[in-house]
Amino acid sequence: MRVLGLVPCFLVLVAKQVSCEYGMLHVISEKVNSNAKDYCILFNSQWAHLPHDLAKASLLQLQDQTPSVLCSPSDVPYGGFVNRIPMVMRGNCTFYHKVRLAQTNGARGLVIVSKENLVPPAGNNTQYEEIDIPVALLSYSDMLDIGETFGKSVKVAMYASNEPVLDYNMVIIFVMAVGTVAIGGYWAGSRDVKKRYMKHKRDDGAEKLDDETLDVTPIMICVFVVMCCSMLVLLYFFYDQLVYVIIAIFCLAASIGLYSCLCPFVRRLPFGKCRVPDNNLPYFHKRPQVRMLLLAVFCISVSVVWGVFRNEDQWAWILQDILGIAFCLYMLKTIRLPTFKACTLLLVVLFIYDVFFVFITPFITKSGESIMVEVAAGPSGSSTQEKLPMVLKVPRLNFSPLALCDRPFSLLGFGDVLVPGLLVAYCHRFDIQMQSSRIYFVACTIAYGIGLLVTFVALALMQMGQPALLYLVPCTLITSFVVALCRKEFTMFWTGSGFVKELPPSPLVMAPVGCLEPLKDSDGPSSQLEGEDQLTNPRLHVEELIDSTPCPEDQSGSIEEDCRRHSEEPAKPDVDENEAPSEKI
């Protein structure tokens, strides 16, 4: 019912936003062979439409009247604005009063300069019918740039070029998001099941070396959502102070995520296995391998390079996306939702959170702007001009002039990847436990892709920022729910009871030095030993344990070599001469 109650507010907000359109002010000096430049303007097509082609736009003289606000006849210069476009300051009266005075005195258009945030120049239906010249808002900084670049004698033309319904960068964002969810969910599910299977074959010390997995509880979900709301509100009011804290946290978390993602590949390299000498330094006393140290230095360097050059729009977004994907994969591997009930609670609560801060907060804030959109894109009044890095971003690829209108990038928040990705990871773990041929994982991943496509369509139709979870949460939750019902496994899927099935205990014992030894029972018959061999292959278990050794190499080299040599020694069980010999391990 709460979601249905948001629908009227959503429709009202959409109706207010649709009339706002971006256009271009083409400026050229009256001097011969002078250069031209385009500037972004905000206009309301209900006053008058702008041509979509620059060739069809009228090139008229721009008359600088910025010392006045054009609110009374005394502000009109002698001779009026015949066949010219006056440029005046915003304030002291309504847009209607300004444009009516301009039109009455022969103006062919009106440019209003605003020192504040650009807002649609609105009026009522009666006023719209009276006016037949275009009126547009220009930022104060652009007005200063026109004066410095072209001087006072300039000609301008106003137009609004057509844009494609969807930019090509949406394809790149789609591939990155769906790929991250699929890979992260698959990796997290496989790793979690492998960890459960291997827990009988490692001692407590080795278990501590493994990366910790955080099981999310309902209380943790509530605390997390309260923290998200608090942080978002704090960022809205203290953006200039907190943005640098978020950037620093992102650099640290992204470097850890990148290390975690590259670690399995580096461990397969045939060189750099030597360890640092014995020492008492923090972390180094565990004698890590040289290749792991080099990997850590590389990951930190990548984060530092991005942090220094983060505002380079030409290429810094590539590093940000790489670090962001690595961070998302690391979080999907670390955070674990134990039940579908926990998945539903988390996704539904964040669904309400996302919708509220995008669609409801414009009715609460003084500026009428969405808190979520303002924080994600960076407040226009921010003195730092910094952007939050917690998004995947790709620049516009259609080379439209409207890329100048503070919309050069398409953004997708990390939360829109992580939150559904946790459900995908849960589905994969459940698939493996129930041996369901990964049907839950595949269905949920496809549902995520469909939800993302619906988000893009809504973005194109409404031409405003969309809360992606509004579409992603229903698609993924309903799909998982339907699959569980069709397979008649909903009870186990809801409670996670498929994970309580313990695997048979391993017929291996731990040696005092931490190595694995085959279990030998010389008193038992050889047939019993054969049955144990068929149940578990000790060589396979030892190889899996070695392969699953966590990336931080904390064991000394001598112990590791003893373990490997011991794993290669064949077991020699007692075999009766009248029976067939057991298979050698």
C-alpha positions as CSV (number, residue, x, y, z in Angstrom):
1,M,0.0,0.0,0.0
2,R,2.9,2.3,0.7
3,V,4.2,1.8,-2.8
4,L,0.8,2.5,-4.3
5,G,0.6,5.7,-2.3
6,L,3.7,7.0,-4.0
7,V,2.1,6.7,-7.5
8,P,0.2,10.0,-7.4
9,C,3.3,11.9,-6.1
10,F,5.3,10.2,-8.9
11,L,2.8,11.3,-11.6
12,V,2.8,14.9,-10.3
13,L,6.6,15.0,-10.2
14,V,6.8,13.7,-13.8
15,A,4.2,16.2,-15.0
16,K,6.3,19.0,-13.5
17,Q,9.6,17.7,-15.1
18,V,8.4,17.0,-18.6
19,S,8.0,20.6,-19.6
20,C,11.7,21.3,-18.7
21,E,13.9,21.0,-21.8
22,Y,17.5,21.6,-22.5
23,G,18.6,23.7,-25.5
24,M,21.6,25.4,-27.0
25,L,22.6,29.0,-27.4
26,H,24.8,29.3,-30.4
27,V,27.0,32.4,-30.1
28,I,29.1,33.9,-32.8
29,S,30.9,37.2,-33.0
30,E,29.9,39.8,-35.6
31,K,33.5,40.0,-36.7
32,V,34.5,38.3,-39.9
33,N,35.9,34.7,-39.7
34,S,35.2,34.5,-36.0
35,N,34.7,31.3,-34.0
36,A,31.4,30.1,-32.7
37,K,30.5,28.4,-29.4
38,D,27.5,26.7,-27.9
39,Y,26.2,27.2,-24.4
40,C,23.5,25.3,-22.5
41,I,20.2,26.9,-21.9
42,L,17.0,25.7,-20.1
43,F,13.7,26.5,-21.7
44,N,10.0,25.7,-21.5
45,S,8.5,24.6,-24.8
46,Q,5.1,25.9,-23.6
47,W,6.3,29.4,-24.2
48,A,7.6,28.7,-27.7
49,H,9.3,25.8,-29.4
50,L,12.9,26.0,-30.5
51,P,13.9,24.6,-33.9
52,H,15.7,21.3,-33.8
53,D,18.3,22.2,-36.4
54,L,20.7,25.1,-36.1
55,A,20.4,25.9,-39.8
56,K,16.7,26.6,-39.2
57,A,17.3,28.9,-36.2
58,S,17.3,32.7,-36.7
59,L,20.7,34.3,-36.1
60,L,19.9,37.6,-34.2
61,Q,21.8,40.2,-32.4
62,L,22.1,39.7,-28.6
63,Q,21.4,42.9,-26.7
64,D,23.1,42.9,-23.3
65,Q,20.7,44.3,-20.7
66,T,22.1,42.5,-17.7
67,P,22.3,45.7,-15.6
68,S,18.5,45.6,-15.5
69,V,16.0,42.9,-14.6
70,L,13.3,44.0,-17.1
71,C,10.5,44.2,-14.6
72,S,9.1,47.6,-15.6
73,P,8.8,49.7,-18.7
74,S,11.6,52.0,-17.4
75,D,14.0,49.0,-17.9
76,V,13.3,49.0,-21.7
77,P,15.9,51.0,-23.6
78,Y,15.0,53.7,-26.1
79,G,14.0,52.0,-29.4
80,G,13.1,48.7,-27.7
81,F,14.4,45.3,-28.8
82,V,13.3,45.2,-32.5
83,N,14.5,42.0,-34.1
84,R,17.0,41.4,-31.2
85,I,17.2,39.0,-28.3
86,P,17.7,40.9,-25.0
87,M,19.7,39.3,-22.2
88,V,18.5,40.4,-18.7
89,M,19.1,39.3,-15.1
90,R,16.7,37.0,-13.2
91,G,14.7,38.4,-10.2
92,N,12.2,41.0,-8.8
93,C,9.3,39.7,-11.0
94,T,7.9,36.7,-12.7
95,F,9.1,35.2,-16.0
96,Y,5.8,36.2,-17.5
97,H,6.4,39.9,-16.8
98,K,9.8,39.9,-18.3
99,V,8.9,38.0,-21.5
100,R,5.7,40.1,-22.0
101,L,7.8,43.4,-21.8
102,A,10.3,41.9,-24.2
103,Q,7.7,40.7,-26.7
104,T,5.8,44.0,-26.5
105,N,8.9,45.9,-27.4
106,G,9.7,43.8,-30.5
107,A,12.1,41.2,-29.1
108,R,12.4,37.9,-31.0
109,G,13.4,36.0,-27.9
110,L,14.5,36.5,-24.3
111,V,17.6,35.1,-22.4
112,I,17.4,35.4,-18.6
113,V,20.7,35.1,-16.7
114,S,20.5,33.2,-13.4
115,K,23.1,33.1,-10.6
116,E,21.1,30.4,-8.9
117,N,20.2,26.9,-10.1
118,L,18.5,26.8,-13.5
119,V,14.8,26.2,-13.2
120,P,12.2,25.9,-15.9
121,P,10.7,29.3,-16.8
122,A,7.2,28.5,-15.9
123,G,3.8,30.3,-16.2
124,N,0.1,29.4,-16.5
125,N,-1.9,28.3,-19.5
126,T,-3.3,31.8,-20.1
127,Q,0.2,33.3,-20.1
128,Y,1.5,30.6,-22.4
129,E,-1.2,31.6,-25.0
130,E,-0.2,35.2,-24.9
131,I,3.5,34.7,-25.6
132,D,5.0,33.5,-28.9
133,I,8.7,34.1,-28.4
134,P,11.1,31.6,-26.8
135,V,12.4,32.4,-23.3
136,A,15.4,30.6,-21.9
137,L,17.7,30.6,-18.8
138,L,21.4,30.9,-19.1
139,S,23.9,30.4,-16.2
140,Y,25.8,33.4,-14.9
141,S,29.2,31.8,-15.5
142,D,28.3,31.2,-19.2
143,M,27.2,34.9,-19.5
144,L,30.7,35.9,-18.2
145,D,32.3,33.6,-20.6
146,I,30.4,35.0,-23.6
147,G,31.6,38.5,-22.7
148,E,35.2,37.4,-22.3
149,T,35.3,35.3,-25.4
150,F,33.3,37.4,-27.9
151,G,32.9,40.8,-26.4
152,K,29.6,42.8,-26.5
153,S,28.9,42.6,-30.3
154,V,27.6,39.1,-30.8
155,K,24.8,37.3,-32.6
156,V,23.0,34.3,-31.2
157,A,20.6,31.5,-32.3
158,M,18.6,29.3,-30.0
159,Y,17.9,25.7,-30.9
160,A,17.2,22.3,-29.3
161,S,18.8,19.4,-31.2
162,N,17.2,16.0,-31.2
163,E,18.8,13.4,-29.1
164,P,18.6,9.6,-29.5
165,V,16.2,7.9,-27.2
166,L,19.0,5.9,-25.6
167,D,22.7,6.7,-25.7
168,Y,25.2,4.0,-26.7
169,N,26.8,4.3,-23.2
170,M,23.8,2.5,-21.8
171,V,25.0,-0.6,-23.6
172,I,28.3,-0.3,-21.8
173,I,26.7,0.3,-18.4
174,F,24.4,-2.7,-19.0
175,V,27.2,-5.0,-19.8
176,M,29.2,-3.8,-16.8
177,A,26.3,-4.1,-14.3
178,V,25.0,-7.5,-15.5
179,G,28.5,-8.9,-15.8
180,T,29.4,-7.8,-12.3
181,V,26.2,-9.3,-10.8
182,A,26.7,-12.6,-12.7
183,I,30.4,-13.0,-11.9
184,G,30.1,-11.8,-8.4
185,G,27.1,-14.0,-7.6
186,Y,28.7,-17.0,-9.2
187,W,32.0,-16.4,-7.4
188,A,30.4,-15.8,-4.0
189,G,28.1,-18.8,-4.3
190,S,30.9,-21.2,-5.4
191,R,33.3,-19.9,-2.8
192,D,30.8,-20.2,0.1
193,V,29.9,-23.8,-0.7
194,K,33.6,-24.7,-1.2
195,K,34.3,-23.2,2.2
196,R,31.6,-25.3,3.8
197,Y,32.9,-28.4,2.2
198,M,36.5,-27.8,3.2
199,K,35.9,-26.9,6.8
200,H,36.4,-30.5,7.9
201,K,39.9,-30.6,6.4
202,R,41.6,-27.6,7.9
203,D,42.7,-26.7,11.4
204,D,41.6,-23.6,13.3
205,G,44.6,-21.6,12.3
206,A,44.0,-22.2,8.6
207,E,40.4,-21.3,9.0
208,K,41.3,-17.9,10.5
209,L,43.5,-17.2,7.4
210,D,40.5,-17.4,5.1
211,D,38.6,-14.2,4.3
212,E,35.8,-13.7,6.7
213,T,32.2,-13.9,5.4
214,L,29.6,-11.6,7.0
215,D,26.2,-13.1,7.5
216,V,23.5,-10.4,7.4
217,T,20.8,-10.4,10.1
218,P,17.5,-8.5,10.2
219,I,18.9,-6.2,12.9
220,M,22.0,-5.5,10.7
221,I,19.7,-4.6,7.8
222,C,17.7,-2.1,9.9
223,V,20.9,-0.5,11.2
224,F,22.4,-0.4,7.7
225,V,19.3,1.4,6.2
226,V,19.3,3.9,9.1
227,M,23.0,4.6,8.4
228,C,22.3,5.0,4.7
229,C,19.5,7.5,5.3
230,S,21.6,9.5,7.8
231,M,24.6,9.6,5.5
232,L,22.6,10.7,2.6
233,V,21.0,13.5,4.5
234,L,24.3,14.6,5.9
235,L,25.8,14.6,2.4
236,Y,22.9,16.8,1.2
237,F,23.6,19.4,3.9
238,F,27.4,19.1,4.3
239,Y,28.4,17.8,0.9
240,D,31.6,20.0,0.6
241,Q,33.0,18.6,3.8
242,L,32.0,14.9,3.6
243,V,32.7,14.3,-0.1
244,Y,36.4,14.0,0.6
245,V,35.8,11.5,3.3
246,I,33.8,9.4,0.9
247,I,36.6,9.7,-1.7
248,A,39.2,8.5,0.8
249,I,37.0,5.5,1.9
250,F,36.4,4.6,-1.8
251,C,40.2,4.6,-2.5
252,L,40.9,2.3,0.4
253,A,37.9,-0.1,-0.2
254,A,38.6,-0.2,-4.0
255,S,42.3,-1.1,-3.5
256,I,41.3,-3.9,-1.2
257,G,38.6,-5.1,-3.7
258,L,41.1,-4.9,-6.6
259,Y,43.6,-7.0,-4.6
260,S,41.0,-9.6,-3.8
261,C,40.0,-9.9,-7.4
262,L,43.5,-10.1,-8.8
263,C,44.9,-12.4,-6.1
264,P,43.7,-15.7,-7.6
265,F,45.4,-14.9,-10.9
266,V,48.7,-13.7,-9.4
267,R,48.9,-16.9,-7.3
268,R,49.0,-18.9,-10.5
269,L,52.2,-17.1,-11.7
270,P,55.3,-19.3,-11.7
271,F,57.5,-16.6,-10.2
272,G,57.7,-14.4,-7.1
273,K,57.0,-17.3,-4.7
274,C,60.0,-16.4,-2.4
275,R,59.1,-14.8,0.9
276,V,60.4,-11.9,2.8
277,P,63.0,-12.6,5.6
278,D,62.0,-13.1,9.2
279,N,61.1,-9.8,10.8
280,N,58.9,-8.2,13.5
281,L,57.1,-5.7,11.3
282,P,53.3,-5.6,11.2
283,Y,51.9,-8.0,8.6
284,F,55.4,-8.6,7.3
285,H,56.2,-10.9,10.2
286,K,53.9,-13.4,8.5
287,R,56.4,-13.6,5.7
288,P,54.2,-12.8,2.7
289,Q,55.3,-13.8,-0.8
290,V,57.0,-11.1,-2.9
291,R,54.4,-11.4,-5.7
292,M,51.7,-10.6,-3.2
293,L,53.6,-7.5,-2.0
294,L,53.9,-6.3,-5.6
295,L,50.2,-6.9,-6.1
296,A,49.4,-4.8,-3.0
297,V,51.6,-2.0,-4.2
298,F,50.0,-2.1,-7.7
299,C,46.5,-2.0,-6.3
300,I,47.3,0.9,-4.0
301,S,49.0,2.8,-6.8
302,V,45.9,2.4,-9.1
303,S,43.7,3.9,-6.3
304,V,46.1,6.8,-5.7
305,V,46.3,7.6,-9.4
306,W,42.6,7.7,-9.6
307,G,42.4,9.9,-6.5
308,V,44.8,12.4,-7.9
309,F,43.3,12.6,-11.4
310,R,39.7,11.8,-10.5
311,N,38.4,15.0,-12.2
312,E,40.0,14.2,-15.6
313,D,36.8,13.5,-17.6
314,Q,38.7,12.1,-20.5
315,W,40.0,8.9,-18.9
316,A,39.6,8.9,-15.1
317,W,36.1,7.3,-15.5
318,I,37.7,4.2,-16.8
319,L,39.8,3.8,-13.6
320,Q,36.7,4.6,-11.5
321,D,34.7,1.9,-13.2
322,I,37.5,-0.7,-12.8
323,L,37.9,0.1,-9.1
324,G,34.1,0.2,-8.7
325,I,33.6,-3.3,-10.3
326,A,36.4,-4.7,-8.1
327,F,34.8,-3.2,-5.0
328,C,31.4,-4.7,-5.9
329,L,32.8,-8.1,-6.5
330,Y,34.6,-8.0,-3.2
331,M,31.5,-7.0,-1.4
332,L,29.4,-9.7,-3.1
333,K,32.0,-12.2,-2.0
334,T,32.2,-10.9,1.6
335,I,28.5,-10.2,2.5
336,R,26.2,-13.2,2.7
337,L,22.4,-13.3,3.0
338,P,21.7,-16.6,4.7
339,T,18.0,-16.9,3.7
340,F,15.5,-15.6,1.1
341,K,13.6,-14.0,4.0
342,A,16.7,-11.8,4.6
343,C,17.0,-11.1,0.9
344,T,13.4,-10.0,0.7
345,L,13.7,-7.8,3.8
346,L,16.8,-6.1,2.5
347,L,15.5,-5.5,-1.0
348,V,12.1,-4.3,0.0
349,V,13.5,-1.8,2.6
350,L,16.0,-0.4,0.1
351,F,13.3,-0.3,-2.5
352,I,11.3,2.1,-0.3
353,Y,14.5,4.0,0.6
354,D,15.4,4.5,-3.1
355,V,11.9,5.6,-4.1
356,F,11.5,8.0,-1.2
357,F,14.7,9.8,-1.7
358,V,14.2,10.2,-5.4
359,F,10.4,10.9,-5.8
360,I,9.3,12.2,-2.4
361,T,12.1,14.4,-1.2
362,P,11.5,17.0,-4.0
363,F,8.3,17.9,-2.1
364,I,10.3,18.4,1.1
365,T,13.4,20.3,0.1
366,K,13.4,24.0,-0.4
367,S,14.9,23.8,-3.9
368,G,12.5,21.2,-5.1
369,E,15.3,18.9,-6.0
370,S,15.6,15.2,-5.2
371,I,18.1,14.5,-2.4
372,M,19.3,11.3,-4.1
373,V,19.8,13.0,-7.5
374,E,21.5,16.0,-6.0
375,V,23.9,13.9,-4.0
376,A,24.7,11.4,-6.7
377,A,25.3,14.1,-9.4
378,G,26.9,16.6,-7.0
379,P,25.0,19.7,-5.9
380,S,25.2,22.5,-8.5
381,G,25.9,25.0,-5.7
382,S,28.9,23.0,-4.4
383,S,32.1,25.0,-4.1
384,T,34.3,21.9,-4.6
385,Q,32.6,20.6,-7.8
386,E,33.5,17.1,-6.6
387,K,31.4,14.1,-7.5
388,L,30.8,11.0,-5.4
389,P,32.7,8.1,-6.7
390,M,30.2,5.4,-5.6
391,V,28.8,5.1,-9.2
392,L,29.6,3.4,-12.5
393,K,29.9,6.2,-15.0
394,V,30.2,6.2,-18.8
395,P,30.4,9.4,-20.9
396,R,27.8,10.2,-23.5
397,L,28.8,8.7,-26.9
398,N,26.3,10.4,-29.2
399,F,28.4,13.6,-29.4
400,S,25.2,15.7,-28.9
401,P,25.7,19.4,-28.2
402,L,23.5,18.9,-25.1
403,A,26.4,17.1,-23.5
404,L,27.4,20.6,-22.4
405,C,24.3,20.8,-20.2
406,D,25.9,19.2,-17.2
407,R,24.9,15.7,-18.4
408,P,28.1,14.3,-19.9
409,F,27.9,11.0,-18.0
410,S,25.3,8.3,-17.4
411,L,25.5,7.0,-13.9
412,L,24.5,3.7,-12.1
413,G,25.0,3.5,-8.4
414,F,26.9,0.7,-6.7
415,G,23.8,-0.1,-4.7
416,D,21.9,-0.9,-7.9
417,V,24.5,-3.6,-8.5
418,L,25.2,-4.8,-5.0
419,V,21.7,-5.2,-3.6
420,P,20.3,-7.4,-6.4
421,G,23.7,-9.1,-6.6
422,L,23.4,-10.4,-3.0
423,L,20.1,-12.1,-4.1
424,V,21.8,-13.6,-7.1
425,A,24.7,-15.0,-4.9
426,Y,22.1,-16.5,-2.6
427,C,20.4,-18.2,-5.5
428,H,23.6,-19.7,-6.7
429,R,24.4,-21.1,-3.3
430,F,21.0,-22.6,-3.1
431,D,21.4,-24.1,-6.6
432,I,24.6,-25.9,-5.6
433,Q,23.2,-27.2,-2.4
434,M,20.0,-28.5,-4.0
435,Q,21.7,-29.6,-7.3
436,S,19.2,-27.7,-9.3
437,S,21.4,-27.0,-12.4
438,R,21.8,-23.3,-11.4
439,I,18.2,-22.5,-12.5
440,Y,17.8,-20.0,-9.6
441,F,21.0,-18.3,-10.5
442,V,20.3,-18.0,-14.2
443,A,16.7,-16.9,-13.7
444,C,17.6,-14.2,-11.2
445,T,20.5,-12.9,-13.4
446,I,18.2,-12.7,-16.4
447,A,15.6,-10.9,-14.3
448,Y,18.2,-8.4,-13.2
449,G,19.1,-7.7,-16.9
450,I,15.4,-7.2,-17.7
451,G,14.9,-4.9,-14.8
452,L,17.9,-2.8,-15.9
453,L,16.5,-2.6,-19.4
454,V,13.2,-1.4,-18.0
455,T,15.1,1.3,-16.0
456,F,16.7,2.5,-19.2
457,V,13.4,2.7,-21.0
458,A,11.8,4.7,-18.1
459,L,14.8,7.0,-18.1
460,A,14.4,7.7,-21.8
461,L,10.6,8.2,-21.6
462,M,10.6,10.4,-18.5
463,Q,13.9,12.2,-19.1
464,M,14.8,12.3,-15.4
465,G,16.8,10.4,-12.9
466,Q,15.3,7.0,-12.0
467,P,15.6,4.9,-8.8
468,A,16.9,1.7,-10.5
469,L,15.8,-0.4,-7.5
470,L,12.2,0.6,-8.3
471,Y,12.4,-1.8,-11.3
472,L,15.2,-4.2,-10.2
473,V,13.8,-5.3,-6.9
474,P,10.4,-6.5,-8.3
475,C,12.0,-8.2,-11.2
476,T,14.5,-10.2,-9.2
477,L,12.3,-11.0,-6.2
478,I,9.3,-12.0,-8.1
479,T,11.3,-14.2,-10.5
480,S,13.1,-16.0,-7.6
481,F,9.7,-16.4,-5.8
482,V,8.1,-17.9,-8.9
483,V,10.9,-20.3,-9.6
484,A,10.8,-21.6,-6.0
485,L,7.1,-22.1,-6.2
486,C,7.3,-23.9,-9.5
487,R,9.9,-26.3,-8.2
488,K,8.0,-26.7,-4.9
489,E,11.0,-25.7,-2.9
490,F,9.7,-22.4,-1.5
491,T,9.9,-23.4,2.1
492,M,13.5,-24.4,1.9
493,F,14.3,-21.4,-0.3
494,W,12.6,-19.0,2.2
495,T,14.3,-20.4,5.3
496,G,17.6,-21.4,3.7
497,S,17.1,-24.9,5.1
498,G,18.9,-26.4,2.2
499,F,22.1,-25.2,3.8
500,V,21.8,-27.2,7.0
501,K,22.6,-30.5,5.3
502,E,26.1,-31.3,6.5
503,L,28.4,-33.1,4.2
504,P,29.8,-36.4,5.4
505,P,32.9,-36.0,7.6
506,S,36.2,-36.3,5.9
507,P,38.2,-39.5,6.6
508,L,41.3,-37.3,7.1
509,V,43.0,-36.3,10.3
510,M,45.2,-33.4,11.0
511,A,48.9,-33.9,11.5
512,P,50.6,-32.0,14.4
513,V,52.3,-29.7,11.9
514,G,49.1,-28.8,10.1
515,C,49.5,-31.3,7.2
516,L,46.9,-33.9,6.2
517,E,47.5,-37.6,6.5
518,P,45.5,-40.4,5.0
519,L,43.6,-42.3,7.6
520,K,45.0,-45.8,7.9
521,D,43.3,-48.6,9.9
522,S,45.5,-51.7,9.7
523,D,43.1,-53.7,11.7
524,G,40.2,-53.2,9.4
525,P,39.5,-55.3,6.3
526,S,40.7,-54.0,2.9
527,S,37.1,-53.8,1.6
528,Q,36.3,-51.2,4.2
529,L,39.4,-49.2,3.0
530,E,38.2,-49.5,-0.5
531,G,34.8,-48.1,0.5
532,E,36.5,-45.1,2.1
533,D,38.6,-44.6,-1.0
534,Q,35.5,-44.5,-3.1
535,L,33.9,-42.0,-0.8
536,T,36.8,-39.5,-0.6
537,N,40.0,-39.2,-2.5
538,P,42.7,-37.8,-0.1
539,R,44.9,-36.6,-2.9
540,L,42.0,-34.6,-4.3
541,H,41.3,-33.2,-0.8
542,V,44.9,-32.1,-0.3
543,E,45.1,-30.5,-3.7
544,E,41.8,-28.6,-3.0
545,L,43.1,-27.5,0.3
546,I,46.4,-26.2,-1.3
547,D,44.4,-24.5,-4.1
548,S,42.0,-22.9,-1.6
549,T,44.8,-21.4,0.6
550,P,43.9,-17.8,1.2
551,C,45.9,-15.1,-0.6
552,P,47.7,-13.7,2.4
553,E,50.5,-16.3,2.6
554,D,50.9,-16.6,6.4
555,Q,52.5,-20.0,6.6
556,S,56.3,-20.5,6.5
557,G,57.8,-21.9,3.4
558,S,59.2,-25.0,5.1
559,I,55.8,-26.1,6.4
560,E,54.2,-25.5,3.0
561,E,56.8,-27.7,1.4
562,D,56.4,-30.4,4.0
563,C,52.6,-30.4,3.4
564,R,53.1,-30.7,-0.4
565,R,55.6,-33.5,0.0
566,H,53.4,-35.3,2.4
567,S,50.5,-35.0,0.0
568,E,52.5,-36.6,-2.7
569,E,53.5,-39.7,-0.6
570,P,51.3,-42.7,-1.6
571,A,49.2,-44.3,1.1
572,K,50.1,-47.9,1.7
573,P,47.1,-49.7,3.2
574,D,47.3,-53.3,4.4
575,V,45.9,-55.5,1.7
576,D,45.0,-59.2,2.0
577,E,46.8,-61.3,-0.6
578,N,43.6,-63.0,-1.6
579,E,41.8,-59.8,-2.4
580,A,42.3,-57.4,-5.2
581,P,44.7,-54.6,-4.2
582,S,43.2,-51.2,-3.5
583,E,43.8,-48.4,-5.9
584,K,46.9,-46.4,-5.0
585,I,46.4,-42.8,-4.0
